[in-house]
Amino acid sequence: MKKIVFSLLLLALLLATILSFSSCGETREKIVLNVYNWGEYISDGSEGSLDVNRAFEKYYLDTYGVEMTVNYTTYASNEDLYAKLKSGATGYDIIIPSDYMIQRMIEDEDGNMLEELDFDNIPNYKYIAEHCKGLGYDPEEKYTVPYTYGMVGVIYNKKVVDEEDVGTWALLYNEKYKGQILQFNNSRDAFGTAMYMLGIDVNTTDMTKWNAALDKLVEQKPLVQSYVMDEIYNKMEGEEASISAYYAGDYLSMAENNENLAFFYPTDENGEYVTNIFVDAMCIPKGCGNKLAAERYINFMLSKEAAIANAEYIYYASPNSLVYDDPEYQEYMGEEGMALLYPDDLDFAKVYDQYAYENLDTEMLQEVNNLWEQLKVESASLGNGVYIACGVLVAALIAFFIVSYVKKLRRRRYYW
């Protein structure tokens, strides 16, 4: 009897051990993918849209039999992303910077910050348009997969702005619209508006030309209501301002809420585009936790379902032929949207080569930042001057009352 009990106990222990190993194996089959992206830059399930991250989790479980959790966090600018990674933050699996920042990461003085991609795991890369491949920020197509692209233009209110003033960068410097103009609150785009107008290369290393652009921005400053980024939505939609440079895709979002808004890409005297064109691309940073899962995520983002959902949600141009050739997507965007995002007369390579931002070395970046701070400090100085004047006035009033009070005391002494 004792032998039977012992055998049963031994069997139970063996089963427990097997179940324990089974449980450990199950734990190892759970993956967390950390995606770091711009805010409002992926279809998230709101207003009936596809929740792309949740769809990827389901796809991963169905396809690979592994539980996937996408941990999604956001940043406000390329510079914020760069600073975070340079500070030593690790564990991010996917990032989606802009072209010039990608170039900066690849050429970083402390070593390449990006992983080389295995395109065998990204077969949907074949759907990316050729004109978006092999660009200057990643000429050998080793580190990136284009996500969106677009151009900067000028948004204006048709009720306020005269049509004869529309068409060039000069609109942002027109004194007729003083107090109705918004300007970018980032150095590269703000300087760009001045440099394009003056015919200066936005990637020049000649500081005299950067100073000329600064002079133009200083000249513009009395006309500017505010320096903005996301605040532009409320100001333009609510008609608090009437003119601003911004990205074409964002204009389409604003126009949905205010039919009085219109848009144009600035051109030169020959009618050719003179404006920034940019590409944002998916990358895998060094120190990622799961490179294979990250590459599968990129491939999923290029699938028809996910790519169309993102393009419809973001309103930026897609480099994916599964998107721009799709009749339902074309109908969704409408004639104006398609014409704006995919203009027939756009020579992409030419405009990109001439006007896209390139990475500036550390010394040049510091010089540009100094000029930008100089512009902003002058604005602050005006405000400080007002405060100082107010302070002087208050001090004078206090002094006046003190003197008056002392005189009264003296008078009282005479009468006491």
C-alpha positions in Angstrom: 0.0 0.0 0.0 2.8 2.4 0.9 4.5 1.7 -2.5 1.2 2.6 -4.2 0.9 5.9 -2.3 4.6 6.6 -2.9 4.1 6.0 -6.6 1.1 8.2 -6.8 3.0 11.0 -5.0 5.9 10.6 -7.4 3.5 10.7 -10.3 1.9 13.9 -9.0 5.3 15.5 -8.5 6.3 14.6 -12.0 3.0 16.1 -13.4 3.5 19.3 -11.4 7.0 19.6 -12.8 5.8 19.1 -16.4 3.0 21.7 -15.8 5.6 24.1 -14.3 7.8 23.8 -17.4 4.8 24.2 -19.6 3.8 27.3 -17.8 7.3 28.8 -18.1 7.2 28.1 -21.8 3.9 29.9 -22.1 5.3 32.9 -20.4 8.2 33.0 -22.8 5.7 33.1 -25.7 4.4 36.5 -24.6 6.1 39.5 -26.2 5.9 43.2 -25.4 6.7 45.6 -28.4 7.5 49.2 -27.4 6.5 51.6 -30.2 7.6 55.3 -29.8 5.8 57.6 -32.3 4.4 61.1 -32.8 1.1 61.9 -31.1 -2.0 61.3 -33.3 0.1 59.5 -35.9 -1.6 56.1 -36.1 -5.1 54.9 -36.5 -6.2 54.3 -32.9 -9.8 53.0 -33.1 -11.4 56.4 -32.4 -14.5 57.5 -34.4 -14.9 54.1 -36.0 -11.3 53.8 -37.3 -9.2 50.6 -37.1 -7.1 50.2 -33.9 -3.9 49.2 -35.7 -2.0 48.2 -32.6 -4.8 45.9 -31.4 -5.2 44.5 -34.9 -1.4 43.7 -34.9 -1.7 41.9 -31.6 -4.5 39.7 -33.0 -2.6 39.1 -36.2 0.5 38.1 -34.3 -1.4 35.6 -32.1 -3.3 34.1 -35.1 -0.1 34.0 -37.3 2.6 33.0 -34.9 0.7 31.6 -31.9 2.4 34.1 -29.6 0.6 36.7 -27.4 1.7 40.2 -28.3 1.2 43.4 -26.4 2.0 46.7 -28.1 3.1 49.4 -25.6 2.6 52.7 -27.5 4.1 56.0 -26.3 4.4 59.3 -28.0 6.8 62.3 -28.4 6.2 65.8 -29.6 9.2 66.4 -31.9 12.1 64.8 -33.6 14.4 66.6 -31.2 12.5 65.2 -28.2 12.9 61.7 -29.6 16.6 62.1 -30.2 17.2 63.6 -26.7 15.4 60.6 -25.1 17.5 58.1 -27.0 20.7 60.0 -26.4 20.0 60.1 -22.7 20.4 56.4 -22.6 16.7 55.3 -22.8 16.6 51.8 -24.2 14.0 49.1 -24.9 12.2 50.9 -27.8 11.5 48.6 -30.7 10.0 51.0 -33.3 10.5 54.7 -33.8 9.2 56.9 -36.7 11.4 60.0 -37.1 11.6 62.4 -40.0 14.3 62.1 -42.7 16.8 64.6 -41.4 16.7 63.1 -37.9 17.2 59.6 -39.3 20.3 60.9 -41.1 21.5 62.4 -37.8 21.0 59.1 -36.0 22.9 57.2 -38.6 25.7 59.7 -38.6 25.7 60.2 -34.8 29.2 61.0 -33.4 28.8 58.2 -30.9 27.9 55.6 -33.5 25.0 54.6 -35.6 21.8 54.6 -33.4 19.8 52.4 -35.8 19.6 48.7 -36.5 20.1 47.4 -40.0 16.8 45.9 -41.2 16.3 42.3 -42.5 14.0 42.9 -45.4 13.2 39.2 -45.7 11.0 39.9 -42.7 9.4 42.9 -44.5 8.1 41.5 -47.8 5.5 44.3 -48.1 8.4 46.7 -48.7 7.8 45.9 -52.4 4.7 48.2 -52.3 6.7 51.3 -51.4 6.9 53.7 -54.3 10.3 53.8 -56.0 10.6 57.6 -55.6 10.5 57.2 -51.9 13.3 54.7 -51.7 17.0 55.3 -51.5 16.7 59.0 -50.5 19.6 60.9 -49.1 18.9 60.1 -45.4 19.2 56.3 -46.1 20.7 56.0 -49.7 21.4 52.3 -49.4 18.0 51.4 -48.0 19.4 49.7 -44.9 17.7 51.2 -42.0 14.3 52.6 -42.9 10.9 52.0 -44.4 8.9 55.1 -45.4 5.7 55.6 -43.4 4.3 58.9 -44.8 5.5 61.9 -46.7 4.2 65.4 -47.4 5.0 69.1 -48.1 4.7 72.3 -46.2 2.3 74.9 -47.6 0.3 77.9 -46.4 -3.2 77.8 -44.9 -5.3 80.9 -45.2 -8.8 82.2 -44.5 -10.6 83.1 -47.7 -12.8 85.6 -45.9 -9.8 87.6 -44.8 -7.0 87.1 -47.4 -7.2 88.6 -50.9 -6.6 86.1 -53.6 -4.1 88.4 -55.4 -1.9 88.0 -52.3 -1.9 84.2 -52.4 0.7 81.9 -54.1 4.1 82.7 -52.5 5.9 82.8 -49.2 5.4 86.6 -49.3 2.0 86.1 -47.8 3.6 85.4 -44.4 5.4 88.7 -44.5 2.6 90.9 -45.8 2.0 93.9 -43.5 -1.6 94.0 -44.6 -2.3 91.0 -42.3 -0.5 92.2 -39.2 -1.7 90.3 -36.2 -3.3 87.6 -38.3 -0.2 85.6 -39.1 1.1 82.5 -37.3 4.6 81.2 -37.5 6.2 77.8 -36.8 7.4 77.4 -33.2 10.4 75.3 -34.3 13.7 76.7 -35.7 14.0 74.5 -38.9 10.6 75.2 -40.3 10.5 78.9 -39.2 13.9 79.6 -40.8 12.7 77.6 -43.8 9.9 80.0 -44.6 12.4 82.9 -44.6 15.1 81.0 -46.6 12.7 79.8 -49.3 11.5 83.3 -49.7 15.0 84.7 -49.9 16.2 81.9 -52.2 18.7 80.5 -49.6 19.6 76.9 -49.4 18.0 75.5 -46.2 21.0 73.3 -45.7 23.6 75.9 -46.1 26.5 76.1 -43.7 27.2 79.8 -44.5 26.2 81.7 -41.3 25.9 85.0 -43.2 22.9 83.4 -45.0 21.4 82.1 -41.8 21.8 85.6 -40.4 20.0 87.0 -43.4 17.1 84.6 -42.7 17.1 85.7 -39.1 16.8 89.4 -40.2 13.8 88.4 -42.2 12.2 86.7 -39.2 12.9 89.7 -37.1 11.3 91.9 -39.7 8.3 89.6 -39.7 7.9 89.4 -35.9 5.8 92.5 -35.5 3.3 90.9 -37.9 3.1 87.6 -36.0 0.3 86.9 -33.6 1.9 83.8 -32.2 4.5 81.1 -32.7 2.7 77.8 -32.8 2.7 74.1 -33.4 -0.5 72.1 -32.4 -2.1 75.4 -31.3 -2.7 76.1 -34.9 -5.7 73.9 -35.1 -7.8 76.0 -32.6 -6.5 79.3 -34.0 -7.2 78.6 -37.6 -10.4 76.6 -37.2 -11.7 79.2 -34.7 -10.6 82.1 -37.0 -8.5 83.7 -34.3 -5.8 83.9 -37.0 -5.9 83.9 -40.8 -2.6 82.8 -42.2 -0.1 80.1 -41.3 2.5 77.8 -42.9 1.8 74.2 -42.0 1.7 70.6 -43.3 -0.8 69.7 -46.1 -2.2 66.7 -44.3 -3.1 68.8 -41.2 -4.8 71.4 -43.4 -7.2 68.7 -44.6 -8.1 68.0 -41.0 -8.7 71.7 -40.3 -10.7 72.2 -43.4 -13.2 69.6 -42.2 -14.0 72.0 -39.3 -13.9 75.3 -41.2 -15.0 75.6 -44.9 -13.4 79.1 -45.1 -9.9 77.7 -45.0 -7.9 77.2 -48.1 -4.3 76.1 -48.9 -1.5 76.5 -51.4 2.0 75.3 -52.0 4.3 78.3 -52.5 5.9 78.6 -55.9 8.5 80.7 -57.6 8.1 83.0 -60.7 8.2 79.9 -62.9 5.4 78.2 -61.1 7.7 75.5 -59.5 7.3 74.4 -56.0 9.5 76.0 -53.4 8.9 74.3 -50.2 10.0 71.6 -47.8 9.1 68.0 -48.6 9.7 65.4 -45.9 9.5 61.7 -45.3 8.8 60.0 -42.0 10.1 56.5 -41.8 9.9 53.4 -39.5 13.2 52.4 -37.9 14.5 50.1 -35.2 16.8 51.7 -32.7 19.8 50.1 -31.2 19.0 48.3 -28.0 15.6 47.1 -29.2 14.1 44.2 -27.2 12.8 42.1 -30.1 14.1 42.9 -33.6 12.2 40.1 -35.4 8.8 41.2 -33.9 9.7 44.8 -34.7 10.3 43.9 -38.4 7.0 42.0 -38.4 5.3 45.1 -37.0 6.8 47.2 -39.9 5.6 44.6 -42.4 2.1 44.7 -40.9 2.0 48.5 -41.1 2.6 48.1 -44.8 -0.4 45.7 -45.2 -3.4 47.0 -47.1 -5.7 47.1 -44.0 -3.3 48.9 -41.7 -1.7 51.2 -44.3 -5.1 52.5 -45.6 -6.4 52.9 -42.0 -3.4 55.0 -41.1 -3.5 57.1 -44.3 -7.2 57.9 -43.7 -6.6 58.7 -40.1 -3.5 60.8 -40.5 -4.3 62.6 -43.8 -0.7 62.6 -44.9 0.4 61.2 -48.3 1.2 57.5 -48.3 4.2 56.0 -50.1 2.4 52.7 -50.3 0.8 51.7 -53.7 -1.8 49.6 -51.8 -3.1 52.9 -50.5 -2.8 55.5 -53.2 -4.0 53.1 -56.0 -7.0 51.9 -53.9 -10.4 53.2 -55.3 -12.0 53.3 -51.9 -9.2 55.3 -50.4 -9.4 57.7 -53.4 -13.1 58.1 -52.8 -12.6 58.7 -49.1 -10.0 61.4 -49.7 -12.0 63.1 -52.5 -10.7 65.0 -55.5 -9.3 67.9 -53.4 -7.5 65.6 -50.9 -5.9 63.4 -53.7 -4.9 66.5 -55.7 -3.3 68.1 -52.6 -1.5 65.0 -51.3 -0.5 63.6 -54.7 -0.1 66.5 -57.1 0.2 65.5 -60.7 2.8 68.1 -61.4 5.1 67.2 -58.5 8.6 66.2 -59.5 9.2 64.4 -56.2 12.9 63.8 -56.7 13.6 67.3 -57.8 11.8 69.0 -55.0 13.2 66.6 -52.4 16.8 67.1 -53.6 16.4 70.9 -53.5 14.3 71.6 -50.5 14.3 68.7 -48.0 16.1 69.3 -44.7 19.4 67.5 -44.3 21.1 66.8 -41.0 23.3 69.7 -39.9 26.4 68.8 -37.9 26.5 69.5 -34.1 28.3 72.9 -34.5 25.8 74.1 -37.1 22.9 72.9 -35.1 24.2 74.9 -32.1 24.6 78.0 -34.3 21.1 77.7 -35.6 19.7 77.2 -32.1 21.5 80.3 -31.0 19.9 82.3 -33.7 16.5 80.9 -32.9 17.0 81.8 -29.2 18.1 85.2 -30.2 14.8 85.7 -32.1 12.7 84.3 -29.2 14.7 86.3 -26.6 14.0 89.6 -28.5 10.3 88.8 -28.2 10.8 88.1 -24.6 12.8 91.3 -24.1 9.8 93.2 -25.4 7.7 91.5 -22.8 10.3 92.1 -20.1 10.4 95.7 -21.1 6.7 96.0 -20.5 7.1 94.4 -17.1 10.1 96.6 -16.2 8.1 99.7 -17.2 5.2 98.5 -15.1 7.6 97.9 -12.2 9.0 101.4 -12.5 5.6 102.9 -12.5 4.5 100.9 -9.5 7.7 101.9 -7.7 7.1 105.5 -8.6 3.6 105.3 -7.2 4.8 103.7 -4.0 7.5 106.4 -3.6 4.8 109.1 -4.3 2.6 107.7 -1.5 5.5 107.3 0.9 6.6 110.9 0.3 3.0 112.1 0.7 2.6 110.2 3.9 5.9 111.6 5.3 4.7 115.1 4.4 1.5 114.5 6.3 3.4 113.4 9.3 5.5 116.5 9.2 2.4 118.7 8.9 0.9 116.9 11.9 4.0 117.6 13.9 3.7 121.3 13.1 0.1 121.2 14.4 0.7 119.0 17.4 
